[in-house]
Amino acid sequence: MRRRLLIGMLALLAAIAAAGGVVAVATGGEGEQAVTVRGPEGELIARVPLDGDTFAVGYRNSIYRTLAEERYRVLPDGRFELVELAAEQVAVLEEYYAVPGAPRPSPPGDRLPFVVEPDPSRPAVFDDLHIAATDLGERTLFVPGSDPVPIWQRVVTEDPSVILDIEES
């Protein structure tokens, strides 16, 4: 009788431990990721949930005065990596970014007509990214499945500095 009771209690403890392990796997570090934009003092300007692992930051290039985008992929550790550049003008990609590869036409439906991979000899991986969200640059956050976020319109302080990050909830 005692042996059956002991075996039953061990089975119950094993079941509880297994259930706890499942809960830990489901919630431990696997919350919803979002691209956040914060001001220099940490105030939240925007938070856009990620539906996938990509996002882009578009802007008006101050030299060429045309639109360009930096496109990122979120890495498993929460950092993000520049994986593609896009622009209205090839010159932005060839001269401003000085990429070694030749720009190519974008696929149908892309926001901008030309794309290219960044220079592989200079990988750009970020824990967070500090940018200026000025009226001139018109920085805009693009996350697939969400409306564009015009960051430059949301910065209402004298300091246009913002910090892009991947945060988990």
C-alpha positions as CSV (number, residue, x, y, z in Angstrom):
1,M,0.0,0.0,0.0
2,R,2.8,2.4,1.0
3,R,4.7,1.6,-2.2
4,R,1.6,2.4,-4.4
5,L,1.1,5.6,-2.5
6,L,4.7,6.6,-3.0
7,I,4.6,5.7,-6.7
8,G,1.4,7.7,-7.1
9,M,2.9,10.7,-5.3
10,L,6.0,10.5,-7.5
11,A,3.8,10.3,-10.6
12,L,1.8,13.3,-9.4
13,L,5.0,15.3,-8.7
14,A,6.4,14.3,-12.1
15,A,3.2,15.5,-13.8
16,I,3.2,18.8,-11.9
17,A,6.9,19.3,-12.8
18,A,6.2,18.4,-16.5
19,A,3.3,20.8,-16.6
20,G,5.4,23.5,-15.0
21,G,8.1,22.9,-17.5
22,V,5.6,23.3,-20.3
23,V,4.5,26.6,-18.9
24,A,8.1,27.7,-18.5
25,V,8.8,26.9,-22.1
26,A,5.7,28.7,-23.3
27,T,6.4,31.9,-21.4
28,G,10.1,31.9,-20.6
29,G,11.6,34.4,-23.0
30,E,9.1,33.7,-25.7
31,G,6.8,36.7,-25.2
32,E,5.6,39.0,-28.0
33,Q,8.4,41.0,-29.6
34,A,7.9,44.5,-30.7
35,V,9.9,47.3,-32.3
36,T,10.0,50.2,-29.9
37,V,11.0,53.8,-30.4
38,R,12.0,55.7,-27.3
39,G,13.1,59.2,-26.7
40,P,16.6,60.0,-25.2
41,E,15.1,59.9,-21.6
42,G,13.4,56.5,-22.3
43,E,9.9,57.7,-22.9
44,L,7.9,55.5,-25.2
45,I,7.1,57.1,-28.6
46,A,5.9,54.0,-30.4
47,R,5.6,50.3,-29.9
48,V,4.7,48.1,-32.9
49,P,4.3,44.3,-32.4
50,L,6.4,42.2,-34.8
51,D,4.5,39.7,-36.9
52,G,7.6,37.9,-38.1
53,D,11.2,39.0,-37.9
54,T,11.5,42.0,-40.2
55,F,11.1,45.7,-40.1
56,A,12.4,48.8,-41.9
57,V,13.2,52.4,-41.2
58,G,12.5,54.7,-44.1
59,Y,13.8,58.2,-44.4
60,R,14.4,61.1,-46.9
61,N,18.1,61.1,-47.7
62,S,19.5,64.6,-46.8
63,I,21.9,64.6,-49.7
64,Y,19.7,63.2,-52.5
65,R,16.4,64.4,-51.1
66,T,14.8,61.1,-52.1
67,L,13.4,58.2,-50.1
68,A,15.5,55.3,-48.9
69,E,15.0,52.4,-46.4
70,E,17.2,50.3,-44.2
71,R,15.7,46.9,-43.8
72,Y,16.4,44.7,-40.7
73,R,15.9,41.2,-39.6
74,V,15.5,40.4,-35.9
75,L,18.0,37.8,-34.6
76,P,17.1,35.1,-32.1
77,D,18.9,36.9,-29.3
78,G,16.9,40.1,-29.8
79,R,19.5,42.1,-31.7
80,F,18.8,43.1,-35.3
81,E,20.8,43.1,-38.4
82,L,20.8,45.3,-41.5
83,V,19.9,42.9,-44.4
84,E,18.8,45.1,-47.3
85,L,18.9,48.7,-48.5
86,A,16.3,50.2,-50.8
87,A,16.0,53.6,-52.5
88,E,14.2,55.7,-55.1
89,Q,17.6,56.4,-56.8
90,V,20.4,54.0,-57.5
91,A,22.9,56.8,-56.6
92,V,21.8,56.6,-52.9
93,L,22.7,52.9,-52.8
94,E,25.9,53.2,-54.9
95,E,27.3,56.5,-53.6
96,Y,25.8,57.2,-50.2
97,Y,26.0,53.6,-48.9
98,A,28.9,52.6,-51.2
99,V,27.7,49.0,-51.5
100,P,30.0,46.7,-53.4
101,G,27.1,44.9,-55.2
102,A,25.0,46.3,-58.0
103,P,21.5,47.5,-57.1
104,R,18.7,45.7,-58.8
105,P,15.1,46.4,-59.5
106,S,12.8,45.7,-56.5
107,P,10.3,42.9,-56.7
108,P,6.7,43.9,-57.6
109,G,4.8,45.6,-54.8
110,D,7.9,47.0,-53.0
111,R,7.7,50.5,-51.7
112,L,10.9,51.6,-53.5
113,P,12.2,50.7,-57.0
114,F,15.8,49.6,-56.2
115,V,17.3,47.2,-53.6
116,V,20.8,45.9,-52.7
117,E,22.4,43.9,-49.9
118,P,24.6,45.9,-47.5
119,D,28.4,45.5,-47.6
120,P,29.1,42.0,-46.2
121,S,32.5,43.1,-45.1
122,R,30.9,45.6,-42.6
123,P,28.1,43.7,-40.9
124,A,25.6,46.0,-39.1
125,V,24.2,44.3,-36.1
126,F,22.5,46.3,-33.4
127,D,21.4,46.0,-29.8
128,D,19.6,49.3,-30.3
129,L,19.8,52.0,-32.9
130,H,20.1,55.7,-32.3
131,I,18.7,57.9,-35.1
132,A,17.5,61.4,-35.5
133,A,13.8,61.8,-36.3
134,T,13.8,65.2,-37.9
135,D,11.3,66.9,-40.2
136,L,14.0,66.9,-42.9
137,G,14.6,63.1,-42.7
138,E,11.0,62.1,-42.2
139,R,12.0,58.8,-40.4
140,T,9.2,56.3,-40.7
141,L,9.0,52.8,-39.1
142,F,7.6,50.0,-41.3
143,V,6.6,46.7,-39.7
144,P,4.8,44.2,-41.9
145,G,1.1,43.9,-41.0
146,S,1.0,47.3,-39.3
147,D,0.4,50.8,-40.5
148,P,3.6,52.9,-41.0
149,V,4.6,55.0,-38.0
150,P,5.9,58.5,-38.9
151,I,8.4,58.8,-36.1
152,W,9.4,62.3,-37.0
153,Q,5.8,63.5,-36.4
154,R,5.7,62.0,-32.9
155,V,8.9,63.6,-31.6
156,V,7.7,66.8,-29.9
157,T,10.9,67.8,-28.1
158,E,13.8,69.9,-29.2
159,D,16.0,66.8,-29.2
160,P,15.1,64.6,-32.2
161,S,17.2,61.7,-31.0
162,V,15.3,58.4,-30.7
163,I,16.3,54.8,-29.9
164,L,15.0,51.8,-31.8
165,D,15.0,48.6,-30.0
166,I,13.4,45.1,-29.9
167,E,11.6,44.6,-26.7
168,E,9.7,41.5,-25.4
169,S,6.6,41.6,-23.4
